[in-house]
């Protein structure tokens, strides 16, 4: 993500289907020239209904609440630990999505799992299209407890994965990290309607640690330094649409760099 010369924290009412209408932090980001660059904003999506375990189960004094991590705002503090065959799904309605930012790491990532597929991130859109990104150990995802040294896969090669928090593991006090994976959204004519993180690594001890989700999107009318924007809630129609369930694995297809 290119550095931005100016950002301003504002508030916006956003829709996360399955949630009541809630206030979420939005950062309005104004790009420098060229003139054809359109301004973008970040919408944080709470994971409270799919991620029930506190981050303090993993880390000592982890980030909680609305936090700026790697220059991106996240609503964090809990996580989903996804075993093979499990999916954490979030349903929303966000037009003009440009990039997806996820706080993701692997768990139990022994050195011999390097290069193996851990799972997928699937994006769905209102026009029926989907976009899959494959999570590959050592490429775009790595072990959260890097202090375990050579026993685990503690590095990545993809520039789309960056370290955004460094601390200590609750388990043994060794070094532990939180990474952010950025997924550019392919051009689409529809709104982003869903995000699903699935662990597909059957026959392994690996799991996925999912602790944050933020969507970067084109600045919508009314989202400025002064005027908050509102998106009508669909929560009454979809009160159970956010879920954390075991489902059939998504196909391990798509981007993984």
ZAMARGU-4260 file (C-alpha; in steps of 0.2 Angstrom, whole numbers, plus 5000, padded with zeros to 4 digits):
<rodrens>
0) 5000/5000/5000 | 5007/5017/4995 | 5011/5030/5008 | 4998/5043/5010 | 5002/5061/5014
5) 4987/5065/5023 | 4974/5055/5033 | 4960/5060/5045 | 4950/5049/5057 | 4932/5051/5055
10) 4916/5041/5060 | 4904/5032/5048 | 4889/5022/5050 | 4892/5005/5041 | 4882/4990/5038
15) 4889/4973/5043 | 4875/4962/5040 | 4870/4952/5055 | 4875/4966/5066 | 4864/4980/5072
20) 4868/4997/5064 | 4884/5002/5073 | 4897/5016/5072 | 4914/5010/5065 | 4930/5019/5062
25) 4934/5026/5045 | 4950/5034/5040 | 4948/5045/5025 | 4964/5044/5014 | 4968/5057/5001
30) 4980/5052/4988 | 4993/5064/4981 | 4993/5067/4962 | 4990/5060/4949 | 4973/5067/4948
35) 4965/5051/4942 | 4968/5043/4959 | 4952/5042/4969 | 4952/5045/4988 | 4949/5029/4998
40) 4943/5026/5016 | 4944/5011/5028 | 4929/5002/5036 | 4933/4991/5050 | 4922/4975/5053
45) 4921/4969/5070 | 4923/4950/5072 | 4915/4948/5089 | 4902/4936/5083 | 4914/4924/5074
50) 4929/4926/5085 | 4925/4923/5103 | 4942/4920/5111 | 4952/4935/5118 | 4969/4938/5110
55) 4976/4938/5128 | 4974/4919/5126 | 4989/4920/5114 | 4998/4936/5117 | 5004/4946/5133
60) 4995/4963/5132 | 4989/4962/5114 | 4981/4976/5105 | 4962/4978/5108 | 4948/4989/5102
65) 4951/5001/5087 | 4969/5001/5084 | 4980/5007/5070 | 4991/4993/5064 | 5002/4994/5049
70) 4994/5011/5045 | 4977/5003/5044 | 4963/5004/5057 | 4956/4987/5065 | 4943/4983/5077
75) 4952/4969/5086 | 4954/4960/5103 | 4947/4943/5099 | 4951/4929/5087 | 4945/4914/5078
80) 4956/4898/5079 | 4951/4888/5063 | 4955/4870/5062 | 4954/4860/5045 | 4937/4861/5038
85) 4931/4876/5048 | 4926/4893/5041 | 4923/4910/5049 | 4911/4920/5038 | 4906/4938/5038
90) 4893/4946/5028 | 4892/4964/5024 | 4888/4977/5010 | 4902/4988/5005 | 4902/4996/4987
95) 4918/5001/4979 | 4930/4989/4988 | 4948/4991/4983 | 4958/4981/4995 | 4955/4969/5010
100) 4966/4969/5025 | 4966/4954/5037 | 4975/4950/5053 | 4980/4932/5049 | 4993/4920/5056
105) 4995/4901/5056 | 4996/4891/5072 | 5005/4874/5074 | 5015/4878/5058 | 5030/4866/5060
110) 5044/4868/5048 | 5040/4853/5037 | 5023/4862/5032 | 5033/4875/5022 | 5025/4877/5005
115) 5009/4868/5010 | 4991/4876/5008 | 4984/4881/5024 | 4967/4888/5017 | 4958/4901/5007
120) 4951/4918/5009 | 4935/4920/4998 | 4927/4936/4993 | 4909/4937/4987 | 4901/4951/4977
125) 4883/4957/4974 | 4885/4953/4955 | 4888/4934/4959 | 4906/4934/4957 | 4919/4927/4969
130) 4938/4930/4972 | 4948/4917/4980 | 4966/4919/4988 | 4975/4904/4993 | 4985/4904/5010
135) 5002/4896/5007 | 5013/4893/5022 | 5029/4903/5020 | 5022/4913/5006 | 5008/4924/5012
140) 5006/4917/5030 | 5017/4911/5044 | 5017/4905/5062 | 5011/4917/5075 | 5024/4911/5088
145) 5040/4915/5079 | 5050/4914/5095 | 5049/4895/5092 | 5063/4897/5080 | 5068/4884/5067
150) 5054/4872/5073 | 5041/4883/5064 | 5039/4892/5048 | 5042/4910/5054 | 5045/4920/5038
155) 5035/4924/5022 | 5041/4929/5005 | 5025/4939/4999 | 5026/4958/5000 | 5007/4958/5003
160) 5010/4951/5021 | 5018/4962/5034 | 5021/4962/5052 | 5010/4975/5061 | 5013/4970/5080
165) 5027/4962/5089 | 5025/4956/5107 | 5027/4940/5118 | 5017/4924/5118 | 5006/4920/5133
170) 5012/4902/5132 | 5030/4904/5136 | 5035/4922/5134 | 5044/4920/5117 | 5042/4932/5103
175) 5025/4932/5095 | 5018/4942/5080 | 5002/4948/5072 | 5003/4950/5053 | 4992/4959/5040
180) 4988/4951/5024 | 4982/4963/5010 | 4972/4957/4996 | 4969/4968/4981 | 4951/4967/4975
185) 4949/4963/4957 | 4938/4975/4947 | 4920/4971/4950 | 4903/4979/4946 | 4896/4974/4963
190) 4897/4977/4981 | 4907/4966/4993 | 4895/4955/5001 | 4905/4942/5011 | 4922/4937/5017
195) 4925/4919/5022 | 4942/4912/5029 | 4943/4893/5028 | 4957/4881/5034 | 4958/4867/5022
200) 4974/4859/5028 | 4967/4842/5032 | 4978/4829/5039 | 4989/4842/5048 | 4990/4850/5065
205) 4989/4868/5057 | 4976/4880/5061 | 4972/4898/5056 | 4972/4913/5068 | 4960/4926/5061
210) 4959/4942/5072 | 4955/4957/5061 | 4946/4963/5045 | 4946/4980/5037 | 4940/4984/5020
215) 4948/4999/5010 | 4935/5006/4998 | 4932/5021/4987 | 4927/5036/4997 | 4908/5036/4997
220) 4897/5052/4996 | 4896/5060/5013 | 4912/5052/5020 | 4923/5068/5022 | 4932/5076/5036
225) 4916/5084/5042 | 4901/5074/5037 | 4898/5056/5042 | 4891/5044/5030 | 4877/5031/5034
230) 4873/5014/5025 | 4856/5007/5030 | 4857/4992/5041 | 4850/4975/5034 | 4852/4967/5051
235) 4833/4964/5054 | 4833/4954/5038 | 4849/4944/5041 | 4851/4943/5060 | 4860/4927/5059
240) 4871/4930/5044 | 4887/4931/5053 | 4893/4914/5058 | 4907/4904/5064 | 4904/4886/5058
245) 4912/4871/5051 | 4908/4869/5033 | 4915/4861/5017 | 4932/4868/5013 | 4932/4881/4999
250) 4943/4876/4984 | 4961/4881/4986 | 4961/4892/4970 | 4966/4909/4966 | 4980/4921/4971
255) 4993/4917/4984 | 5007/4929/4982
</rodrens>
